[in-house]
Amino acid sequence: MTPDVLIVGAGLAGLCCARRLHQEGTRFLIVEASDGVGGRIRTDMVEGYRLDRGFQVFLTSYPEAKQQLDYPALRLKPVLPGALIRYCGKFYELADPWRRPSAALPSLVSPIGSIADKLRVARLRFRILRGSLEERFRDPETTTLQTLRENGFSDSMIDRFFRPFLGGIFLDGDLLTSSRMFQFVFRMFSLGNACLPEEGMEAIPRQLAATLPQGSIRFGAKVAHVRSNGVTLESGEELHAKRVVVATDGVVAGRLLGDAEPVASQGVTCLYFAAPTPPVERPILVLNGDGAGPINNLCVLTTVAPSYGPAGSSLVSVTVLGIHPDAAALQAKVQTQLKDWFGAHAEGWRHLRTYRIPHALPRQSPPALAEMERPIRTSTGVYVCGDHRDNASINGAMVSGRRCAERLLAELG
Ligand SMILES: Cc1cc2nc3c(=O)[nH]c(=O)nc-3n(C[C@H](O)[C@H](O)[C@H](O)COP(=O)(O)OP(=O)(O)OC[C@H]3O[C@@H](n4cnc5c(N)ncnc54)[C@H](O)[C@@H]3O)c2cc1C
């Protein structure tokens, strides 16, 4: 039977679009190039370890996710607010005074920013939490670095904390990402917890997919061409529908839609190691405050969710910004830095896998977020959704899929 809507891609955006159409009884088919749902959110089981394809966290405060996901069923495990910062041969904790007041006092006098910087964080938090998210997205747009400077932060606070922390979120160590994205992320971190689902990040798209009818996703079906009423698969097969939605990442969408200006991407490399004992005993993000060496951040995932590894073992994820041409040389440099940070402890760590993700996030430097939501219907009548239409996050991808479906429903009557 010909579906009303063909959706290209079973990432979060495609799944949320499908879910909304299904709620209204609209017939759809998702065609997905890979062998599973989730797109950029997949989890591999390797020797009993859960390896997310690139370290990422889920923020419980995401407004769209709150509407669409069943949080208790995800069994979310929180990361401690704050961070442990490697600086000049030592680790310093920067705690969140609102959520962990007892840990906040030593943070005030650590070399990670001055006391004035910490007061500036409080002031910024107050400002960013005021009004609605939509209002904050209307604040003047500049880069994240510029907005940190305008808020008076010292270079030491920026370089030792904000650069590795936000750089690890935006995958952009230069902090050229839009200040609107910074405000969004800062607000989300202030209002909720960063978490990992017990069964890995892929549990999020799997939960969404479970609400769709059986047989409504066709895997291993790579789309080569799209038009307003159908697609051609790489195999040459033609599929027809009343409407077509391109729910791929921005780079593929640009290619399929023949965009003159392709979406630029931020790349990242994630290395996983199995360690006999945890190098850091608490579920906290570790940041590189020195700026030297390849590691931007790391996390012992089994301290967040023990289900990320077999009993009695530890899983360490290491994030390196960008894509490095020589994977073996990068791994050697990372291991040298790990030994510098954790001493003999890191000698026995076993490398499990490295993920190189060239198109991890759409680059969102100004004026990328000049509009909070960008058009989801092209001039050729094809629809498009994905994180590149809203903002580069789980929430942005989910919003774009839902609003694309709502636009379609309005047109299909
Ligand atoms: C390493 C990394 C870390 C991240 N960290 C965070 C984080 O901490 N917090 C956060 O909120 N967000 C994070 N993100 C971003 C978040 O994961 C993405 O914004 C979101 O998953 C994008 O979903 P999407 O549906 O827009 O696109 P995608 O997930 O890319 O889905 C697109 C789908 O289209 C399919 N497809 C592509 N081409 C074709 C074709 N020709 N034919 C058919 N199918 C096709 C793909 O296989 C894929 O399944 C991170 C992303 C990465 C990669």
The ligand as an SDF file (V2000), in Angstrom:
LIG
                    3D

 53 58  0  0  0  0  0  0  0  0999 V2000
   29.4310   12.2410   19.3310 C   0  0  0  0  0  0  0  0  0  0  0  0
   28.1620   13.0020   19.5270 C   0  0  0  0  0  0  0  0  0  0  0  0
   27.9060   13.5990   20.7430 C   0  0  0  0  0  0  0  0  0  0  0  0
   26.7190   14.2770   20.9500 C   0  0  0  0  0  0  0  0  0  0  0  0
   26.4410   14.7500   22.1900 N   0  0  0  0  0  0  0  0  0  0  0  0
   25.2080   15.1960   22.4570 C   0  0  0  0  0  0  0  0  0  0  0  0
   24.8080   15.4700   23.7970 C   0  0  0  0  0  0  0  0  0  0  0  0
   25.5780   15.2410   24.7400 O   0  0  0  0  0  0  0  0  0  0  0  0
   23.5550   15.9610   24.0120 N   0  0  0  0  0  0  0  0  0  0  0  0
   22.6920   16.1960   22.9860 C   0  0  0  0  0  0  0  0  0  0  0  0
   21.5730   16.6600   23.2420 O   0  0  0  0  0  0  0  0  0  0  0  0
   23.0280   15.9340   21.7150 N   0  0  0  0  0  0  0  0  0  0  0  0
   24.2440   15.4040   21.4300 C   0  0  0  0  0  0  0  0  0  0  0  0
   24.5720   15.0630   20.1590 N   0  0  0  0  0  0  0  0  0  0  0  0
   23.6520   15.4240   19.0750 C   0  0  0  0  0  0  0  0  0  0  0  0
   22.4830   14.4730   18.8610 C   0  0  0  0  0  0  0  0  0  0  0  0
   22.8940   13.1360   18.9600 O   0  0  0  0  0  0  0  0  0  0  0  0
   21.9410   14.7540   17.4690 C   0  0  0  0  0  0  0  0  0  0  0  0
   21.6150   16.1390   17.3960 O   0  0  0  0  0  0  0  0  0  0  0  0
   20.7060   13.9580   17.1020 C   0  0  0  0  0  0  0  0  0  0  0  0
   20.8410   12.5970   17.4030 O   0  0  0  0  0  0  0  0  0  0  0  0
   20.4360   14.1420   15.6140 C   0  0  0  0  0  0  0  0  0  0  0  0
   19.2950   13.4090   15.2220 O   0  0  0  0  0  0  0  0  0  0  0  0
   18.7260   13.5520   13.7390 P   0  0  0  0  0  0  0  0  0  0  0  0
   17.5200   12.6940   13.6670 O   0  0  0  0  0  0  0  0  0  0  0  0
   18.6070   14.9710   13.3830 O   0  0  0  0  0  0  0  0  0  0  0  0
   19.8670   12.9820   12.7570 O   0  0  0  0  0  0  0  0  0  0  0  0
   20.5860   11.5700   12.6990 P   0  0  0  0  0  0  0  0  0  0  0  0
   20.7040   10.9800   14.0380 O   0  0  0  0  0  0  0  0  0  0  0  0
   21.8440   11.7870   11.9380 O   0  0  0  0  0  0  0  0  0  0  0  0
   19.6090   10.6380   11.8440 O   0  0  0  0  0  0  0  0  0  0  0  0
   19.6250   10.6060   10.4370 C   0  0  0  0  0  0  0  0  0  0  0  0
   19.2750    9.2010    9.9490 C   0  0  0  0  0  0  0  0  0  0  0  0
   19.2100    9.2440    8.5270 O   0  0  0  0  0  0  0  0  0  0  0  0
   19.8180    8.0650    8.0060 C   0  0  0  0  0  0  0  0  0  0  0  0
   20.2630    8.3450    6.6340 N   0  0  0  0  0  0  0  0  0  0  0  0
   21.2940    9.1420    6.2540 C   0  0  0  0  0  0  0  0  0  0  0  0
   21.3720    9.1410    4.8920 N   0  0  0  0  0  0  0  0  0  0  0  0
   20.3790    8.3560    4.4320 C   0  0  0  0  0  0  0  0  0  0  0  0
   19.9500    7.9760    3.1230 C   0  0  0  0  0  0  0  0  0  0  0  0
   20.5560    8.4220    2.0120 N   0  0  0  0  0  0  0  0  0  0  0  0
   18.8910    7.1210    3.0110 N   0  0  0  0  0  0  0  0  0  0  0  0
   18.2470    6.6640    4.1290 C   0  0  0  0  0  0  0  0  0  0  0  0
   18.6240    6.9880    5.3880 N   0  0  0  0  0  0  0  0  0  0  0  0
   19.6700    7.8290    5.5410 C   0  0  0  0  0  0  0  0  0  0  0  0
   20.9800    7.8100    8.9850 C   0  0  0  0  0  0  0  0  0  0  0  0
   21.4320    6.4810    8.8970 O   0  0  0  0  0  0  0  0  0  0  0  0
   20.3330    8.1560   10.3050 C   0  0  0  0  0  0  0  0  0  0  0  0
   19.7080    7.0400   10.8860 O   0  0  0  0  0  0  0  0  0  0  0  0
   25.7650   14.3950   19.8950 C   0  0  0  0  0  0  0  0  0  0  0  0
   26.0270   13.8100   18.6680 C   0  0  0  0  0  0  0  0  0  0  0  0
   27.2000   13.0940   18.4880 C   0  0  0  0  0  0  0  0  0  0  0  0
   27.4280   12.3900   17.1800 C   0  0  0  0  0  0  0  0  0  0  0  0
  1  2  1  0
  2  3  1  0
  2 52  2  0
  3  4  2  0
  4  5  1  0
  4 50  1  0
  5  6  2  0
  6  7  1  0
  6 13  1  0
  7  8  2  0
  7  9  1  0
  9 10  1  0
 10 11  2  0
 10 12  1  0
 12 13  2  0
 13 14  1  0
 14 15  1  0
 14 50  1  0
 15 16  1  0
 16 17  1  0
 16 18  1  0
 18 19  1  0
 18 20  1  0
 20 21  1  0
 20 22  1  0
 22 23  1  0
 23 24  1  0
 24 25  2  0
 24 26  1  0
 24 27  1  0
 27 28  1  0
 28 29  2  0
 28 30  1  0
 28 31  1  0
 31 32  1  0
 32 33  1  0
 33 34  1  0
 33 48  1  0
 34 35  1  0
 35 36  1  0
 35 46  1  0
 36 37  1  0
 36 45  1  0
 37 38  2  0
 38 39  1  0
 39 40  1  0
 39 45  2  0
 40 41  1  0
 40 42  2  0
 42 43  1  0
 43 44  2  0
 44 45  1  0
 46 47  1  0
 46 48  1  0
 48 49  1  0
 50 51  2  0
 51 52  1  0
 52 53  1  0
M  END
$$$$
